[in-house]
Amino acid sequence: MTVRVQREDFDVGAELEGLTRGNTGIGGVASFLGLVRDMAGGEPIRSMTLEHYPGMTERQLAAIEAEARQRWPLDACLIIHRYGRLEPGDRIVFVATASAHRAAALEACEFLIDWLKTRAPFWKFEETPQGGRWVEAREEDDVAAARWGTRDGEPDGLDP
């Protein structure tokens, strides 16, 4: 399990190299890199500040990753989520999954992205030329996450 919540930037290539190093059983790696956009809701964004609750955030991300490992045969998994003040073009989140087969890596990566978007305890504040605003949850993110349901209809044990 590799979950990191950090202020510092990261090197995507180095992270992928570390994920697969020494494991020749991996046949496929899927990844997602989230960046700060310069526009949101038709308005320019100067910066985004992400806040979190240390300890709780890491536990929740670990629970999300554990759920992915129960659903797919993953050889490796990495979740990096940044916090603090970020500007357009900065990296926010990186998710990578590795498995013997590409389908498991691709599906698990997509699952992690959807659940991180709706279940990871981060609060986002955007600075615009008109002032600042807290980012509200989006219905389309909830719809994307809901398609994964829960395993065997049992509660997932994660906070909504």
LINFEN-V680937 format. One record per helix or strand. SS is the DSSP state (H for helix, E for strand). FROM is the first residue (numbers start at 1). LEN is the number of residues. If there is no record, write none. Layout:
# LINFEN-V680937
ss=SS from=FROM len=LEN
ss=SS from=FROM len=LEN
This chain:
# LINFEN-V680937
ss=E from=3 len=4
ss=H from=12 len=9
ss=E from=28 len=8
ss=E from=39 len=2
ss=E from=43 len=2
ss=E from=47 len=6
ss=H from=56 len=16
ss=E from=74 len=9
ss=E from=84 len=3
ss=E from=91 len=9
ss=H from=102 len=18
ss=E from=122 len=7
ss=E from=131 len=4
ss=H from=139 len=8
ss=H from=151 len=3
